Amino acid sequence: MNIDLSRRSFLSSVSMLAATTAFAPSAFSFGKNKEKLKVALVGTGVRGTSFWGRRLVDQYSDILKFVGLCDINPGRLAYAKNYIGVDCKTYGDFDQMMRDNTPDLLIVTTTDATHHRYIVRGLDFGCDVLTEKPLTTDEDKCQMILDAERRSRKNLIVGFNYRWNPYATKIKELLQEEVVGKITSVDFHWYLNTYHGASYFRRWHGLRQVGGTLWVHKATHHFDLLNWWLDSDPEEVFAYGDLEHYGSNGPFRGNNCRDCAHTEVCDYYWDITKSKGNMDLYVKNEIHDGYIRDNCLFRNEINIYDKMSAQIKYADNTYVNYSLTTYSPFEGWRIAFNGSKGRLEAWLDIPYNDKKPLSQEALHALEMSQGDDKIEKYEPLIVHKLWKDFETIHVPYSRGGHGGGDKRLHEKIFIHPDQEDPYDRAAGVRDGAMSILIGVAARKSIERGQPIKIAALTDLQPRVRRIS
């Protein structure tokens, strides 16, 4: 691959990916004489070290190089450097890393509540930023990010991968073609199983002060899909939520799964010692910051919701009924779009609809893998027009890398940046903001017992169409 050409393509791609921002995107100001893009990473957990670390080195080392890794945990830093396969310096001091290396691109994969800190500092250092979802965890931090991008005139990308899998893209295509007319209401239900769903309550995500609750950390994916599919902004949210299964509701509790007297009777017992990666990345480094990866699901400090339901009114007057369950027997989702000319129905991973259902643990492992993109099967979509029989559309599907979304997101950034995208899958700061603001509004609605206006949270005003 021609390094100079690849680098120009990469720079162009980031500007394109940020083009959905509420503000006019500025061109990158990288030096033209550099051979490779200088990348810095802050946050060396599993997502940072794998998807935004090792995979970039494996696939795109001819156009980029890591110049710094940063984390508060020196043990994880050492592991990350070896696992990613880089020879750059590691830092506990973020500002020092930025001063020493003046990176072109900063990738943020820290805990959710600290995203804003590094995004804002990165932009203020004159660096373009790519952040994992969610953008941040509350409206004040969101406004700080919006302000920072405005004054810096740099670009911010949010790594929404779900948009890029072929099944989600086919839904977008059908909605754009108005196959069932103008959408008037949507039913959207997401089910997390007792393997994946439970894992959020073991980790830092179980603390709302760190992860913003699953209204933000997990549902930001779902809300972004809704915003993108409907091509409209949310306007008002009313929600319910409670903690009834995990946390203090459990019949017993222990220090962690490795040191628990109830392993023989606890259905949720998880043996972290079976995973060398988790042992090396997390368990061996507990001594540095006290973070326990296999924490007890029933510890009293858990303060997020495990059942959630919301009604969302969009600026174009579409109504959405949404729910998230965290202790379902299976992991999957269903959605139905009701339109003026019919109804579009879609679902994935409903086990009794599949002839060969996977175990729930295997299903999650495959989704998180970064394997090949071969078609494994065809998944149905149902189009049912008024006064006509329904039609089944079969969509090619591969499970690895979030249904093929991970690979396609990277390909857009690094390989086909100038290729026109008829589905507008690029996600910038406005997309990131609107997705988390639904979750923030849902939290506030539960606390106050009243609907929350999106426009009251930041200075972004909802649009009838996302891109005008």
Secondary structure as the mmCIF struct_conf table of DSSP 4:
data_model
#
loop_
_struct_conf.conf_type_id
_struct_conf.id
_struct_conf.beg_label_comp_id
_struct_conf.beg_label_asym_id
_struct_conf.beg_label_seq_id
_struct_conf.end_label_comp_id
_struct_conf.end_label_asym_id
_struct_conf.end_label_seq_id
HELX_RH_AL_P HELX_RH_AL_P1 ILE A 3 LEU A 17
TURN_TY1_P TURN_TY1_P1 ALA A 18 THR A 20
BEND BEND1 THR A 21 PHE A 23
HELX_LH_PP_P HELX_LH_PP_P1 ALA A 24 PHE A 28
TURN_TY1_P TURN_TY1_P2 LYS A 32 ASN A 33
BEND BEND2 GLU A 35 LYS A 36
STRN STRN1 LEU A 37 VAL A 42
BEND BEND3 GLY A 45 GLY A 45
HELX_RH_AL_P HELX_RH_AL_P2 VAL A 46 THR A 49
HELX_RH_PI_P HELX_RH_PI_P1 SER A 50 ARG A 54
HELX_RH_AL_P HELX_RH_AL_P3 ARG A 55 TYR A 60
TURN_TY1_P TURN_TY1_P3 SER A 61 ILE A 63
STRN STRN2 LEU A 64 CYS A 70
BEND BEND4 ILE A 72 ILE A 72
HELX_RH_AL_P HELX_RH_AL_P4 PRO A 74 ILE A 84
TURN_TY1_P TURN_TY1_P4 GLY A 85 GLY A 85
STRN STRN3 LYS A 89 TYR A 91
BEND BEND5 GLY A 92 GLY A 92
HELX_RH_AL_P HELX_RH_AL_P5 PHE A 94 ASN A 101
BEND BEND6 ASP A 104 ASP A 104
STRN STRN4 LEU A 105 VAL A 108
BEND BEND7 THR A 110 THR A 110
HELX_RH_3T_P HELX_RH_3T_P1 ASP A 112 THR A 114
HELX_RH_AL_P HELX_RH_AL_P6 HIS A 115 ASP A 124
TURN_TY1_P TURN_TY1_P5 PHE A 125 GLY A 126
STRN STRN5 ASP A 128 THR A 131
HELX_LH_PP_P HELX_LH_PP_P2 GLU A 132 GLU A 132
BEND BEND8 LYS A 133 LEU A 135
BEND BEND9 THR A 137 ASP A 138
HELX_RH_AL_P HELX_RH_AL_P7 GLU A 139 SER A 152
TURN_TY1_P TURN_TY1_P6 ARG A 153 ARG A 153
STRN STRN6 LEU A 156 VAL A 158
HELX_RH_3T_P HELX_RH_3T_P2 TYR A 162 TRP A 164
BEND BEND10 ASN A 165 ASN A 165
HELX_RH_AL_P HELX_RH_AL_P8 PRO A 166 GLN A 176
TURN_TY1_P TURN_TY1_P7 GLU A 177 VAL A 180
BEND BEND11 LYS A 182 LYS A 182
STRN STRN7 ILE A 183 ASN A 193
TURN_TY1_P TURN_TY1_P8 THR A 194 TYR A 195
HELX_RH_AL_P HELX_RH_AL_P9 HIS A 196 ARG A 202
BEND BEND12 ARG A 203 ARG A 203
HELX_RH_3T_P HELX_RH_3T_P3 TRP A 204 GLY A 206
BEND BEND13 LEU A 207 LEU A 207
HELX_RH_AL_P HELX_RH_AL_P10 ARG A 208 GLY A 211
TURN_TY1_P TURN_TY1_P9 LEU A 214 LYS A 218
HELX_RH_AL_P HELX_RH_AL_P11 ALA A 219 LEU A 230
TURN_TY1_P TURN_TY1_P10 ASP A 231 ASP A 231
BEND BEND14 SER A 232 SER A 232
STRN STRN8 PRO A 234 ASP A 242
BEND BEND15 HIS A 245 TYR A 246
HELX_RH_3T_P HELX_RH_3T_P4 GLY A 247 ASN A 249
BEND BEND16 GLY A 250 PRO A 251
BEND BEND17 ASN A 255 ASN A 255
STRN STRN9 ASN A 256 ASN A 256
TURN_TY1_P TURN_TY1_P11 CYS A 257 ARG A 258
STRN STRN10 ASP A 259 ASP A 259
TURN_TY1_P TURN_TY1_P12 ALA A 261 VAL A 265
TURN_TY1_P TURN_TY1_P13 ASP A 267 TYR A 268
HELX_RH_3T_P HELX_RH_3T_P5 ILE A 272 LYS A 274
HELX_RH_AL_P HELX_RH_AL_P12 LYS A 276 LEU A 281
TURN_TY1_P TURN_TY1_P14 TYR A 282 TYR A 282
HELX_RH_3T_P HELX_RH_3T_P6 VAL A 283 ASN A 285
HELX_RH_AL_P HELX_RH_AL_P13 GLU A 286 ASP A 289
TURN_TY1_P TURN_TY1_P15 ARG A 293 ASP A 294
STRN STRN11 ASN A 295 ASN A 295
TURN_TY1_P TURN_TY1_P16 LEU A 297 PHE A 298
TURN_TY1_P TURN_TY1_P17 ASN A 300 GLU A 301
BEND BEND18 ILE A 304 ILE A 304
BEND BEND19 ASP A 306 ASP A 306
STRN STRN12 LYS A 307 TYR A 314
TURN_TY1_P TURN_TY1_P18 ALA A 315 ASP A 316
BEND BEND20 ASN A 317 ASN A 317
STRN STRN13 TYR A 319 SER A 328
BEND BEND21 PRO A 329 PHE A 330
STRN STRN14 GLY A 332 GLY A 339
TURN_TY1_P TURN_TY1_P19 SER A 340 LYS A 341
STRN STRN15 GLY A 342 LEU A 348
HELX_RH_3T_P HELX_RH_3T_P7 PRO A 351 ASN A 353
BEND BEND22 LYS A 355 LYS A 356
HELX_LH_PP_P HELX_LH_PP_P3 PRO A 357 SER A 359
HELX_RH_AL_P HELX_RH_AL_P14 GLN A 360 MET A 368
STRN STRN16 LYS A 377 LYS A 385
TURN_TY1_P TURN_TY1_P20 LEU A 386 TRP A 387
BEND BEND23 LYS A 388 LYS A 388
STRN STRN17 GLU A 391 TYR A 397
HELX_RH_AL_P HELX_RH_AL_P15 GLY A 400 GLY A 403
TURN_TY1_P TURN_TY1_P21 GLY A 404 GLY A 404
HELX_RH_AL_P HELX_RH_AL_P16 GLY A 405 PHE A 414
TURN_TY1_P TURN_TY1_P22 ILE A 415 ILE A 415
TURN_TY1_P TURN_TY1_P23 PRO A 417 ASP A 418
BEND BEND24 GLN A 419 GLN A 419
TURN_TY1_P TURN_TY1_P24 PRO A 422 TYR A 423
HELX_RH_AL_P HELX_RH_AL_P17 VAL A 429 ARG A 448
TURN_TY1_P TURN_TY1_P25 GLY A 449 GLY A 449
BEND BEND25 GLN A 450 GLN A 450
STRN STRN18 ILE A 452 LYS A 453
HELX_RH_3T_P HELX_RH_3T_P8 ILE A 454 ALA A 456
TURN_TY1_P TURN_TY1_P26 LEU A 457 LEU A 457
BEND BEND26 THR A 458 ASP A 459
BEND BEND27 VAL A 464 ARG A 466
#
